[in-house]
Amino acid sequence: MKHIKCECGHVNPEGTVLCEACGKPVEGNQHIDGNDKKKLLNMRYDGSARRSQTYNKSIIDKTWNFFSSVKIGVWLIVLALVASAIGTIFPQEMYIPADAESRDPSIYYEQTYGILGQIYYQLGFHNLYGSAWYLILIALIGVSLVICSIDRFVPLYKALRMQKAKRHETFLNRQRLYSKTETVTAEEKEQLITAMKNKRYKVRDEDGHILAEKGRFSRWGPYVNHIGLIIVLIAALLRMATPMYIDEYVWVREGEQTVIPGTKGEYYIKNKNFIKETYSEENEKFQEALKQEGQVVKNYQTNVVIYKETDNSIPGSEQQLKKVTEDQIKMNHPLKFDGYTLYQAGYQQNEFTKMTFKIHKTNDPKEKAMGSITVDLTSPKKEYELDNGFRVVMEQYYPDYYMDDGEPRSKTKYPRNPAFVFSVYPPGTDKAEVSFVGIGKNIDPSNNNQYKLGIQDFQMRDVSGLTVRRDYTLPLFIIGAAIFMIGVAQGMYWQHRRIWIRPKEGGILMAAHTNKNWYGIKKDIEGIIEGTNVKMVDDQQELEELS
């Protein structure tokens, strides 16, 4: 590592632009901060030696320099924003409706959104936020933030920590605010020091050379921002790539017990009852809404029991469950247990569970039953035999029947509008009579059947749609956001102000610098020199570039 010795005797690291001790510009390094063509010095990092501006030989150097670039960080953020925006065009895979005809993403996106949906799926945007490349992109943003911060924070901290009051004349006359006063008395110097202290400047005096400084902590605001953002990014990665965050959806039918998704089979839920309450037509408050909508819902509620598999359950054997809690899940009143939260998120009413069909003669006006079968729609059998010799075979079953270009199909796998194709075998014959049976859709395909099937009775139930969530990353998001806002306030509402005074032949040179709010520091200087013979500083911002 090369070192650069200044005329003041201080040895600076390679890549230093302004001497860490006296501030004199280091010849040959002025191009690093763009000082070679400017009258005013670039004081952003106080001319400190940054690794990214010094070394570019090894692969580590090149990698460091790549990620230390602010442009690279901005482009990574832009790419993440664009990808995130594209990911919202169509629902993510986890949000494919439970009642979709097919929840297979390779089928669903093309079937629902056409060619755009197919392209969306093939490019991997259907599972964007959990995809490896998106997680890598977020991680790269974090790496960029870390390297950018270290590359600038460490040398700046060292430069500010060791800065001296005694500064080179060139350093002072190339500051934006600068003045030269030919004659200043000792009393006036003391008056200047007192005035600076009254304005809460921290004053250091080195052999008559003075440095007055305040608000240095505001310089660390951007780095505090970076710490907050890094914590937020870590929380986002944990949310997308670990079990610390769960967001699942489950349909639970009345009387049904099923495993709660995302709990690895540890917890089960039983739907005891679903309740939908509406306001009475006599309620004056909702008369207008009742006229327009027909009903106004007062409450959605699912009464549930939560079970947990016991520790002594043997794999492959019948589950041994213990009750964890029994409670109600209402809109805006979720159920919380063992770190999980269940929300009432949807419902489906009047889903068929069982249907009973009777066999009667076609020409019997009273449709007297000659026998009946009961079909359990949750697990229908293929064949049914009656005691009187009739045999009924279920040829086709459409849980949610509709016609598509003359062909019967099912919208979903749930029995919301069931229809059947039955073959009825009368006693003593192998010749079948085919019947199509549905809600109000009984059809005799041959028009000369001796026997018909008709709906005799049915049972229905409601279905609750519940969102299952667990979020251990939320505290990290809150901490990261709080730190970020502290950094915003730190950098926005305070300024790092410095005033240098250098004695020269019975007079003084005065220079000043701030990272923002130049009007404020000018007002400070006006108050400091009031009542003295010291000249007000000139603003050299408008000086032309050096030839």
C-alpha positions in Angstrom: 0.0 0.0 0.0 1.4 3.4 -1.0 1.4 6.3 1.3 1.4 10.0 0.5 3.3 12.4 2.8 2.1 16.0 2.9 4.3 19.0 3.5 2.7 19.3 6.9 4.3 16.0 7.8 1.1 13.9 7.9 1.2 10.6 6.1 -2.0 9.9 4.1 -3.3 6.6 2.7 -3.2 6.0 -1.0 -6.1 7.7 -2.8 -6.4 10.7 -0.4 -7.6 13.8 -2.2 -7.2 16.3 0.6 -4.6 15.9 3.4 -6.3 14.4 6.4 -4.4 16.9 8.7 -4.2 20.3 6.9 -6.6 19.8 4.0 -4.1 20.7 1.3 -5.1 19.2 -2.0 -2.9 16.2 -2.9 -1.4 16.7 -6.3 -2.2 13.9 -8.8 -5.4 12.8 -7.0 -7.6 15.8 -7.7 -9.3 13.9 -10.6 -10.8 11.5 -8.1 -13.3 14.0 -6.7 -13.3 16.2 -9.7 -11.3 19.0 -8.1 -8.8 19.3 -11.0 -11.1 21.5 -13.0 -12.9 23.3 -10.2 -12.1 26.3 -8.1 -14.1 25.0 -5.2 -13.2 21.8 -3.5 -15.5 18.8 -3.4 -16.1 18.3 0.3 -18.6 15.4 0.2 -16.2 12.9 1.8 -13.7 15.5 3.0 -11.2 14.2 0.4 -10.7 11.0 2.3 -9.3 7.9 0.6 -12.1 5.5 -0.5 -11.3 1.9 -1.4 -13.4 2.0 -4.5 -11.5 5.0 -5.9 -8.0 3.5 -5.1 -7.7 -0.2 -5.9 -8.9 -1.9 -9.1 -6.6 -4.9 -9.6 -7.9 -8.1 -8.0 -11.3 -9.7 -8.5 -12.2 -8.5 -5.0 -11.3 -4.9 -5.9 -13.5 -5.1 -9.0 -16.4 -6.7 -7.2 -16.1 -4.1 -4.4 -16.0 -1.2 -6.9 -19.0 -2.6 -8.8 -21.2 -2.7 -5.8 -19.9 0.5 -4.3 -21.3 2.5 -7.3 -24.5 4.4 -6.5 -25.6 4.0 -10.1 -25.5 0.2 -9.7 -27.5 0.4 -6.5 -30.1 2.6 -8.2 -30.4 0.3 -11.2 -30.8 -2.7 -8.9 -33.6 -0.9 -7.1 -35.2 0.1 -10.4 -35.1 -3.6 -11.6 -36.7 -4.7 -8.3 -39.4 -2.1 -8.6 -40.2 -3.0 -12.3 -40.2 -6.8 -11.5 -42.5 -6.1 -8.5 -44.9 -4.1 -10.6 -45.0 -6.8 -13.2 -45.7 -9.3 -10.4 -49.0 -7.5 -9.6 -50.5 -7.7 -13.1 -52.0 -11.1 -12.5 -52.5 -12.8 -9.1 -49.5 -14.7 -7.7 -49.8 -18.5 -7.6 -50.7 -18.5 -3.9 -53.7 -16.3 -4.7 -55.2 -18.5 -7.4 -58.9 -18.9 -6.2 -59.6 -22.1 -4.4 -62.7 -22.6 -6.6 -60.8 -22.2 -9.9 -61.4 -24.9 -12.4 -57.8 -25.8 -12.2 -55.3 -24.5 -9.6 -52.4 -25.8 -11.6 -50.6 -22.6 -12.6 -49.5 -24.0 -16.0 -53.2 -24.4 -16.8 -54.8 -21.6 -14.8 -52.9 -18.6 -16.2 -53.4 -19.6 -19.8 -57.0 -20.6 -19.3 -57.9 -17.4 -17.4 -55.7 -14.7 -19.1 -55.0 -16.2 -22.5 -51.6 -15.8 -24.2 -50.5 -13.1 -21.8 -51.2 -15.4 -18.9 -49.2 -18.2 -20.6 -46.2 -15.8 -21.1 -46.6 -14.5 -17.5 -46.3 -18.1 -16.2 -43.5 -19.2 -18.5 -41.4 -16.2 -17.5 -41.8 -17.2 -13.8 -43.8 -14.1 -12.7 -46.5 -16.3 -11.2 -44.3 -17.0 -8.2 -42.2 -13.9 -8.4 -41.7 -13.0 -4.7 -40.5 -16.4 -3.7 -38.4 -17.1 -6.9 -34.7 -17.5 -6.5 -33.8 -14.7 -9.0 -36.0 -12.2 -7.2 -34.5 -13.1 -3.8 -31.0 -12.8 -5.3 -32.0 -9.4 -6.7 -33.1 -8.2 -3.2 -30.0 -9.7 -1.7 -27.8 -7.8 -4.2 -29.5 -4.6 -3.2 -28.6 -5.3 0.4 -25.0 -6.1 -0.6 -24.8 -2.8 -2.6 -26.1 -0.9 0.5 -23.6 -2.5 2.8 -20.6 -1.9 0.5 -21.7 1.6 -0.4 -22.0 2.5 3.2 -18.7 0.9 4.3 -16.8 2.4 1.3 -17.9 6.0 2.4 -18.6 5.8 6.1 -15.3 4.5 7.4 -12.9 7.0 5.6 -15.3 9.9 6.3 -15.5 8.9 9.9 -11.6 8.8 10.1 -11.3 12.1 8.3 -13.7 14.0 10.5 -12.4 12.4 13.7 -8.8 13.5 13.1 -9.5 16.8 11.4 -7.4 19.6 12.9 -8.1 23.3 13.3 -4.9 24.3 11.5 -5.8 24.2 7.8 -3.7 25.0 4.7 -4.4 28.3 3.1 -5.3 26.6 -0.2 -7.9 24.6 1.6 -9.5 27.7 3.0 -9.6 29.9 -0.2 -11.1 27.1 -2.2 -14.1 26.8 0.1 -17.4 28.1 -1.1 -17.6 30.7 1.7 -14.4 32.7 2.1 -13.1 36.1 3.2 -9.8 37.8 4.1 -9.6 40.5 6.7 -6.3 42.5 6.8 -6.4 43.6 10.4 -8.1 41.9 13.4 -7.4 42.6 17.0 -7.0 40.0 19.7 -10.2 41.3 21.4 -12.1 40.8 18.1 -10.8 37.2 17.9 -12.0 36.6 21.4 -15.3 38.1 20.5 -15.6 35.8 17.5 -14.9 32.7 19.7 -17.4 33.8 22.3 -20.1 34.4 19.6 -19.5 31.0 18.0 -19.8 29.3 21.4 -23.0 31.2 22.0 -24.4 29.7 18.8 -23.5 26.2 20.1 -20.5 25.7 18.0 -17.8 23.4 19.4 -14.7 25.5 19.2 -11.1 24.3 19.0 -8.1 26.6 19.1 -4.7 25.3 17.9 -2.0 28.0 18.1 -4.5 30.7 17.0 -6.0 28.5 14.3 -9.7 27.9 15.1 -12.2 25.3 14.1 -15.9 25.9 15.1 -18.1 22.9 14.3 -21.6 21.7 15.1 -24.2 19.2 13.8 -21.6 16.6 12.8 -24.0 13.8 13.7 -26.2 14.9 10.7 -23.6 13.5 8.4 -24.4 10.0 9.5 -28.1 10.3 8.6 -27.7 8.5 5.2 -25.8 5.7 6.8 -28.5 5.3 9.4 -31.0 5.2 6.5 -29.0 2.4 5.0 -29.0 0.4 8.3 -32.8 0.7 8.4 -33.1 -0.4 4.8 -30.8 -3.3 5.3 -32.9 -4.5 8.2 -36.1 -4.1 6.1 -34.5 -6.1 3.3 -33.4 -8.8 5.7 -37.0 -9.0 7.0 -38.3 -9.2 3.4 -35.9 -12.1 2.6 -36.9 -13.9 5.8 -40.5 -13.4 4.9 -40.1 -14.8 1.4 -37.7 -17.6 2.1 -38.3 -19.0 5.6 -41.1 -20.3 7.7 -41.0 -17.0 9.7 -43.9 -15.8 7.5 -46.9 -17.9 6.5 -49.8 -16.6 4.4 -52.1 -19.5 3.4 -55.8 -20.0 2.5 -58.1 -22.9 3.4 -61.7 -23.8 2.8 -63.3 -25.6 5.6 -66.8 -27.1 5.3 -69.3 -27.3 8.1 -68.7 -30.5 10.1 -65.3 -31.0 8.4 -62.0 -31.3 10.1 -58.8 -30.5 8.1 -55.2 -29.7 8.6 -54.3 -26.0 8.8 -51.9 -25.3 5.9 -48.5 -24.0 6.7 -48.4 -25.7 10.1 -46.7 -28.9 8.8 -49.6 -31.0 9.8 -49.3 -30.0 13.5 -52.6 -28.1 13.8 -56.1 -29.0 12.6 -59.3 -27.0 12.4 -62.9 -28.2 12.6 -65.8 -26.0 11.3 -68.7 -26.4 13.7 -70.9 -23.8 12.0 -70.9 -20.9 9.6 -73.2 -18.0 10.4 -74.2 -15.1 8.1 -76.3 -12.5 9.7 -78.1 -9.7 7.9 -79.8 -6.6 9.1 -83.6 -6.7 9.3 -85.7 -4.9 6.7 -87.1 -2.9 9.6 -83.7 -1.3 10.4 -84.1 2.4 9.4 -80.4 3.0 9.2 -80.0 0.6 6.2 -83.3 1.2 4.4 -81.6 2.7 1.3 -79.0 0.0 1.1 -81.6 -2.7 1.6 -83.6 -1.3 -1.3 -80.5 -1.3 -3.6 -78.8 -4.5 -2.5 -81.7 -6.6 -1.1 -79.7 -7.3 2.0 -76.9 -5.8 4.2 -74.7 -8.3 5.9 -74.2 -7.7 9.7 -71.8 -10.5 10.5 -69.8 -13.3 8.9 -68.8 -15.8 11.6 -67.2 -19.3 11.7 -67.4 -21.3 15.0 -64.3 -23.5 15.1 -62.3 -25.8 17.2 -58.5 -25.9 16.9 -56.7 -29.2 17.6 -53.0 -29.9 17.9 -51.3 -33.3 17.2 -49.9 -34.7 20.4 -46.2 -35.4 20.8 -46.8 -39.1 21.4 -48.5 -39.6 18.0 -46.9 -42.5 16.1 -46.3 -41.9 12.4 -48.7 -43.9 10.2 -51.2 -44.5 13.1 -54.4 -42.7 13.8 -53.8 -39.1 14.8 -54.1 -38.2 18.5 -55.3 -34.7 18.8 -55.8 -32.4 21.8 -58.0 -29.4 21.8 -56.1 -26.1 21.8 -59.1 -23.7 21.7 -62.7 -23.3 20.7 -63.7 -19.9 19.5 -65.4 -17.7 16.9 -63.8 -16.1 13.9 -65.5 -12.9 12.7 -64.8 -10.2 10.2 -62.1 -7.9 11.9 -62.0 -10.2 14.9 -59.5 -13.0 14.0 -58.6 -16.0 16.1 -55.0 -16.1 17.4 -53.3 -19.2 18.8 -49.6 -20.2 19.2 -48.4 -17.5 16.9 -50.9 -18.2 14.1 -53.9 -15.9 13.2 -57.0 -17.0 11.4 -59.1 -14.5 9.5 -62.6 -14.8 8.1 -61.9 -14.1 4.5 -64.7 -15.8 2.4 -67.6 -18.1 2.3 -69.7 -20.3 0.1 -73.3 -21.0 1.0 -75.6 -23.9 0.1 -73.1 -26.4 -1.1 -74.7 -29.9 -1.5 -73.4 -32.7 0.7 -75.9 -35.5 0.1 -78.6 -36.1 -2.5 -81.2 -38.8 -2.4 -82.7 -40.1 -5.7 -85.8 -42.2 -6.2 -86.6 -44.6 -8.9 -90.1 -44.5 -10.3 -91.9 -45.5 -13.5 -91.8 -43.0 -16.3 -95.5 -43.2 -16.9 -96.5 -43.0 -13.2 -98.0 -39.5 -12.7 -97.7 -39.9 -8.9 -94.0 -40.8 -9.3 -94.3 -43.5 -6.6 -90.8 -44.5 -5.4 -89.8 -48.0 -6.2 -86.5 -47.6 -4.4 -83.9 -44.9 -3.6 -80.2 -44.3 -3.5 -78.3 -41.7 -1.5 -75.1 -40.2 -3.0 -72.5 -38.7 -0.7 -71.1 -35.9 -2.8 -67.9 -35.7 -0.8 -67.0 -39.2 -1.8 -69.5 -40.6 -4.3 -69.6 -44.3 -5.1 -69.5 -45.6 -8.6 -72.3 -48.2 -8.2 -75.4 -48.6 -6.1 -77.5 -51.8 -5.6 -81.0 -51.8 -4.3 -82.7 -54.5 -2.4 -85.4 -54.9 -5.0 -82.9 -55.8 -7.7 -82.3 -52.4 -9.3 -78.7 -51.4 -9.9 -77.6 -47.8 -10.6 -74.2 -46.9 -12.0 -72.9 -43.3 -11.9 -71.4 -42.8 -15.4 -70.6 -39.1 -15.0 -70.6 -36.6 -12.2 -70.4 -32.8 -12.7 -70.1 -31.1 -9.3 -70.6 -27.6 -10.6 -72.5 -28.2 -13.9 -72.6 -25.8 -16.9 -72.8 -26.2 -20.6 -69.8 -25.3 -22.8 -70.6 -25.3 -26.5 -73.2 -28.0 -26.0 -70.9 -30.1 -23.8 -71.6 -30.6 -20.1 -68.7 -29.5 -17.9 -67.9 -28.6 -14.3 -66.7 -25.1 -13.3 -65.2 -26.3 -10.1 -64.7 -29.5 -8.1 -67.2 -28.4 -5.4 -70.8 -29.6 -5.4 -72.6 -26.3 -5.9 -74.7 -27.2 -8.9 -74.4 -31.0 -9.2 -75.5 -33.0 -12.2 -75.2 -36.7 -13.0 -75.4 -39.2 -15.8 -76.8 -42.5 -14.4 -77.3 -45.9 -15.9 -80.3 -47.7 -14.4 -80.4 -51.5 -14.7 -83.9 -52.9 -14.0 -84.1 -56.2 -12.1 -83.1 -59.3 -14.2 -81.6 -57.4 -17.1 -78.2 -56.1 -18.3 -79.7 -53.5 -20.5 -79.3 -50.0 -19.0 -81.5 -47.0 -19.3 -79.5 -43.8 -19.2 -80.8 -40.7 -17.4 -79.3 -37.2 -16.9 -80.3 -35.8 -13.5 -79.6 -32.3 -12.2 -81.4 -29.5 -10.4 -84.3 -28.9 -12.7 -82.6 -30.7 -15.5 -83.8 -34.3 -15.5 -83.5 -35.6 -19.1 -84.3 -39.0 -20.6 -81.9 -39.2 -23.5 -83.8 -42.1 -25.2 -87.3 -40.7 -24.6 -88.6 -44.3 -24.1 -87.2 -45.3 -20.7 -89.4 -47.3 -18.5 -87.9 -45.9 -15.3 -86.7 -42.5 -14.3 -84.5 -41.1 -11.5 -85.7 -38.0 -9.6 -84.4 -35.9 -6.7 -86.2 -37.0 -3.6 -84.2 -35.1 -0.9 -80.9 -33.3 -0.4 -78.6 -31.9 2.4 -76.6 -28.7 2.2 -73.9 -27.0 4.1 -71.9 -23.8 4.1 -68.2 -23.4 3.5 -65.8 -20.9 5.3 -62.8 -19.4 3.6 -60.1 -18.7 6.1 -56.7 -16.9 5.8 -53.9 -18.4 7.9 -51.1 -16.1 8.8 -48.0 -16.1 10.9 -45.5 -13.3 10.9 -42.4 -13.2 12.9 -40.8 -10.7 10.6 -43.0 -7.8 11.5 -40.9 -6.6 14.4 -37.9 -6.4 12.1 -39.9 -4.3 9.6 -40.9 -2.0 12.4 -37.4 -1.7 13.8 -36.0 -1.1 10.3 -38.6 1.5 9.4 -38.0 3.3 12.7 -34.3 3.4 12.2 -34.8 4.6 8.6 -37.0 7.5 9.8 -34.5 8.4 12.5 -31.9 8.7 9.7 -34.3 10.8 7.6 -34.8 13.2 10.5 -31.1 13.2 11.4 -30.1 14.2 7.9 -33.0 16.5 7.1 -33.4 18.8 10.1 -29.7 19.3 11.1 -26.7 20.4 9.1 -23.0 19.9 9.6 -21.5 23.4 9.8 -17.8 24.2 10.1 -16.1 27.6 10.3 -12.3 27.9 10.0 -10.2 30.9 11.1 -6.5 31.1 10.2 -4.3 34.0 11.4 -2.4 35.7 8.6 -0.1 38.8 9.0 -2.1 40.6 11.7 -5.4 39.6 10.0 -7.4 36.4 9.5 -8.7 34.1 6.7 -12.2 32.9 7.3 -13.8 30.0 5.5 -17.0 28.0 6.1 -18.6 24.8 4.8 -21.9 23.1 5.4 -23.5 20.0 3.8 -26.8 21.9 3.3 -28.6 25.1 4.1 -26.0 27.7 3.1 -28.3 30.5 3.9 -28.3 29.3 7.5 -24.6 29.3 8.0 -24.3 32.7 6.3 -26.8 34.0 9.0 -24.6 32.4 11.7 -21.5 34.1 10.4 -23.3 37.5 10.2 -24.2 37.1 13.8 -20.7 36.0 14.8 -18.8 38.9 13.1 -21.4 41.5 14.2 -19.6 44.3 16.0 -16.2 43.4 14.7 -14.0 44.5 11.8 -14.1 41.1 10.2 -15.3 41.0 6.6 -18.3 39.0 5.7 -17.6 35.9 3.7 -18.1 35.9 -0.1 -20.1 33.1 -1.8 -17.7 31.7 -4.4 -20.2 29.3 -5.9 -20.5 31.3 -9.1 -16.7 31.2 -9.9 -15.9 29.8 -13.3 -13.9 26.6 -13.8 -10.2 26.8 -13.7 -8.6 27.0 -17.1 
